[in-house]
């Protein structure tokens, strides 16, 4: 099982930590996975793990464009993450496509992996329905604007929530 810690930054949403049963990697620098969008735009960026433990990633993000959601099409953004083959940097070994709708979140993800030019895995996950409160999801922090009240002793502001997220990452 792979667990990632996503945090909000001035540039967008970044992955700060990746944990598997075998490894717990704190990313340096944080890996930007979704840029803050402009009105109509296309952005491209690269991420390089300074520790050398993880492969490089290339990103493209564009939009806004119509994204299918359980409640009909809504304007959103597509992010394409590409991981080059470590032996042949001009060949893409794996891709992940994310379709994100502001205010709703991730509505579709497609992960593909290629070995020797042959597709070996393709996994597609799509949001099919939305029923608020139907799962055991944790309480939303006030960063989302949906938290009814701050925890006792904590100021109700975005900076304190961001600090709490960073504290969680250090654990």
Residue pairs with C-beta under 8 A, 6 or more apart in sequence:
1 20
1 21
2 18
2 19
2 20
3 18
3 19
3 20
4 15
4 17
4 18
4 19
5 15
5 16
5 17
5 18
5 19
5 165
5 168
5 169
6 13
6 14
6 15
6 16
6 33
7 13
7 14
7 16
7 30
7 162
7 165
7 166
7 169
8 14
8 143
8 162
8 165
9 30
9 32
10 36
11 32
11 35
11 36
12 32
12 33
12 34
12 35
12 36
13 32
13 33
13 34
14 30
14 31
14 32
14 33
15 27
15 30
15 31
15 33
16 26
16 27
16 30
16 31
16 166
16 169
17 24
17 25
17 26
17 27
17 169
18 24
18 25
18 27
18 54
19 25
23 53
25 51
25 53
25 54
26 169
27 49
27 54
28 49
28 50
28 51
29 47
29 50
31 47
31 49
31 57
32 45
32 47
32 59
33 59
33 79
33 81
33 98
34 61
34 77
34 79
34 98
34 100
35 43
35 45
35 59
35 61
37 61
37 63
37 64
37 77
39 64
40 63
40 64
41 61
41 62
41 63
42 60
42 61
42 62
43 59
43 60
43 61
43 62
44 58
44 59
44 60
44 61
45 58
45 59
46 56
46 57
46 58
46 59
47 56
47 57
47 58
47 59
48 56
49 55
49 56
55 83
55 84
55 86
55 93
56 83
56 84
57 81
57 82
57 83
58 81
58 82
58 83
58 84
59 79
59 80
59 81
59 82
60 79
60 80
60 82
61 77
61 78
61 79
61 80
62 77
62 78
63 75
63 76
63 77
63 78
64 75
64 76
64 77
65 75
65 76
65 77
65 78
66 73
66 74
66 75
66 76
67 73
67 74
67 75
67 76
67 77
67 78
67 99
67 100
67 101
67 107
67 108
68 107
68 108
69 101
69 104
69 107
69 127
70 107
70 127
70 128
70 129
70 130
71 130
74 101
74 104
75 101
75 102
76 99
76 100
76 101
76 102
76 104
76 107
77 99
77 100
77 102
78 97
78 98
78 99
78 100
79 97
79 98
79 100
80 95
80 96
80 97
80 98
81 95
81 96
81 97
81 98
82 92
82 94
82 95
83 92
83 93
83 94
83 95
84 90
84 91
84 92
84 93
85 91
85 92
85 93
86 93
92 114
93 113
93 114
93 115
94 111
94 112
94 113
94 114
95 110
95 111
95 112
96 109
96 110
96 111
96 112
97 108
97 109
97 110
98 106
98 108
98 109
99 106
99 107
99 108
99 109
100 106
100 107
101 107
104 127
104 130
106 127
107 126
107 127
108 124
108 125
108 126
108 127
109 123
109 124
109 125
109 126
110 122
110 123
110 124
110 125
111 121
111 122
111 123
111 124
112 119
112 121
112 122
112 123
113 119
113 120
113 121
113 122
114 120
139 147
140 146
140 147
141 147
141 161
141 164
141 165
142 150
142 156
142 157
142 158
142 161
143 158
143 161
143 162
149 156
150 156
150 160
154 160
154 164
